[in-house]
C-alpha cells in the first residue's frame, strides 16, 4: 500500500464525514508590529500572497526576515499587532472555525517523553476521531498512519528513545487523524540529517497531494530538498521578494541581472541576495512581485494572485463546507465530549507520572529516607515534657518537608509539560479544562500516599501519643498541607518558566513560614502585619498539628527531668497563643487554599497560553 492510499484511508472515519474539498489561503496587506521594549518594531510590511491546496509551500528567508511571524499569523497563532485580511477560498477567515480546520507543528518536538509511540498514537486517535468510531477502526487507522510514518518497528519505543527524524515524523502523524485542511510547520527539518529531512519533506508533499494546504518555514534547504517543494515564498526584511514555483526562481533572479552560479544551490544564492551581498536590490525584487501580490512563473510570465483563483468557485466550495457543518444537529467544540476527554487524559497522565522517576521513585524514596532520618533525630520526644520544644520543632519541620516535596516536583515538571499542552490544545485535541482536571486528579493519590508513609514512620519513631484519633487528625493536616503545596507548584509552574519557578517557589514561601506562629508568637505580630498570619497556610498547618497532638484533653506528659514547665499541654498551647484556636478552622483554611490555588493555576495557565499567541 503506497503513502497516498494509506493517507486516503486515514481520512475516512473522522468525527464528521469530510466533504471532498480543497481550501486555499490568501492574505492581503499583512502588517505586523511587535512591542520590543518601549518602542514598537514593524516586522512585516503590507505583504500579500496565496498558498494553494495541493501544493507544498516553503517560506524562505534569512534569520530575522519575518518568515516565522508570517506563518504564525497565517496559522492563527499571532493576532495582536496584526493588520490586513486573510481569506480562505475567497471568504474572510473566521479564526474559531479555522483552528478546527488546521494544525500547527512547532520546530521543536514537544512530546511526552515517557509514552511509547503506540500509546501516543492511540491517545491522539481517541481524542481526535470521536466516540462513534469502533475500536477496530481506530486501531486500523493507527496502524496505517504508523506504517506511513515508517515507525512500524518503533511502536513499543518510548519517545525519549526515538531519533530526531522519528520524533518529527511522529509529531506530523499525530495531527493526521482528523485530516486538517491546513498544515503549518515551523522548520520541520531543523536538527535532522539529509536522509531524515528528505523523508520528512516527502511525507509532507504526499499530504499536500491529497488536496491539503501545507506550509512550512525553512531556513536554507539543500538543492535536492528544495526540489521537493512546489511553491516558494521568499521573505527579506518583512517584505516578499519572490513568490512562485521552485523552477522559476533562478529565471526570476536573472531578470534583475542576478546570475546564480552553475551548480550552486539556488536557496543559498537567494539568501545571499536577501542578506544584501549583491547590493541593494531588494526594492526591485519586491516591486517585481508587488510584495507578494503577483506569482512569477517562467512559463506564463507574471500571474496576478487574484486572477489566478476562480474566486466564485472557491467561495461556493467554502459555503458548502460551512452548510455541511451547520446542518449537523449536535456540533461539539471538540471531537469527543468533556468527560471522555478527561478519561483519556487521566489514563495518559497516569502513565506519564508513573514512569517519571522524579514523580514516583525519587519522591517515595525521599519520604521514606527523611521519615527515618527525622525519626532518628527526634527519637522518643513525643511524650516527654522535657523535650516538648524539640517535638514542636519536629511538627514544624515536617510541615516544611511535606510542602516542599509537594511543590518542587510539580514546579520542575509542569513547565516542561506546558508546551505539550499548548500544542495539543491549539490543535484542538482537548479543552484546557479537561487537561487541567485530569492533571489535578491523577496526582492526588500520590499526595495522600507519600505523606502517609512519611508521617507513619515519624509518628512511631518519635513516640507520639498512641491514639488513632490524634494520628488521624495529624494525618489529615499533613495531607491537606501536601495538597496546598501541590497547588502552589501548579500556580508557579503555570506562571513562570522552569528556572524562574524553581527560584521563586522557595522564596515565596518565606513570608508564610515566618507568620505561622513558630518563629514569632501570634500575639507578638505587629497589628499592621497581622493579616499575613491569616493568609499563611503554614499557620493553619502548624496550629492544626499542635492541636492534634496537644489539645482535646491530653493528659500530662511524662517528665524525664527534675522540672518540666510544659508538662501540662494546655499551658503549652497558651504559650503559643493557640488555646482558643479551632482545628476545624485550620482544615477549612487549607481547603480554601486548595480551591483558590487550583483556580489560580488554571487562570495562569490560560493567560500563559494567550500570551504566547
HELIX and SHEET records of a PDB file:
HELIX    1   1 UNK A    3  UNK A   10  1                                   8    
HELIX    2   2 UNK A   67  UNK A   74  1                                   8    
HELIX    3   3 UNK A   95  UNK A  101  1                                   7    
HELIX    4   4 UNK A  117  UNK A  129  1                                  13    
HELIX    5   5 UNK A  135  UNK A  149  1                                  15    
HELIX    6   6 UNK A  152  UNK A  154  5                                   3    
HELIX    7   7 UNK A  159  UNK A  161  5                                   3    
HELIX    8   8 UNK A  164  UNK A  173  1                                  10    
HELIX    9   9 UNK A  194  UNK A  209  1                                  16    
HELIX   10  10 UNK A  223  UNK A  226  1                                   4    
HELIX   11  11 UNK A  246  UNK A  248  5                                   3    
HELIX   12  12 UNK A  249  UNK A  254  1                                   6    
HELIX   13  13 UNK A  266  UNK A  274  1                                   9    
HELIX   14  14 UNK A  282  UNK A  288  1                                   7    
HELIX   15  15 UNK A  290  UNK A  292  5                                   3    
HELIX   16  16 UNK A  311  UNK A  326  1                                  16    
HELIX   17  17 UNK A  338  UNK A  355  1                                  18    
HELIX   18  18 UNK A  361  UNK A  377  1                                  17    
HELIX   19  19 UNK A  385  UNK A  387  5                                   3    
HELIX   20  20 UNK A  388  UNK A  426  1                                  39    
HELIX   21  21 UNK A  432  UNK A  461  1                                  30    
HELIX   22  22 UNK A  468  UNK A  495  1                                  28    
HELIX   23  23 UNK A  498  UNK A  514  1                                  17    
HELIX   24  24 UNK A  522  UNK A  524  5                                   3    
HELIX   25  25 UNK A  527  UNK A  529  5                                   3    
HELIX   26  26 UNK A  530  UNK A  534  1                                   5    
HELIX   27  27 UNK A  537  UNK A  550  1                                  14    
HELIX   28  28 UNK A  569  UNK A  575  1                                   7    
HELIX   29  29 UNK A  583  UNK A  612  1                                  30    
SHEET    1   A 4 UNK A  39  UNK A  51  0                                        
SHEET    2   A 4 UNK A  25  UNK A  36 -1                                        
SHEET    3   A 4 UNK A  82  UNK A  88 -1                                        
SHEET    4   A 4 UNK A  91  UNK A  92 -1                                        
SHEET    1   B 6 UNK A 102  UNK A 105  0                                        
SHEET    2   B 6 UNK A 182  UNK A 186  1                                        
SHEET    3   B 6 UNK A 213  UNK A 217  1                                        
SHEET    4   B 6 UNK A  56  UNK A  61  1                                        
SHEET    5   B 6 UNK A 231  UNK A 236  1                                        
SHEET    6   B 6 UNK A 239  UNK A 245 -1                                        
SHEET    1   C 2 UNK A 294  UNK A 297  0                                        
SHEET    2   C 2 UNK A 301  UNK A 304 -1                                        
END                                                                             
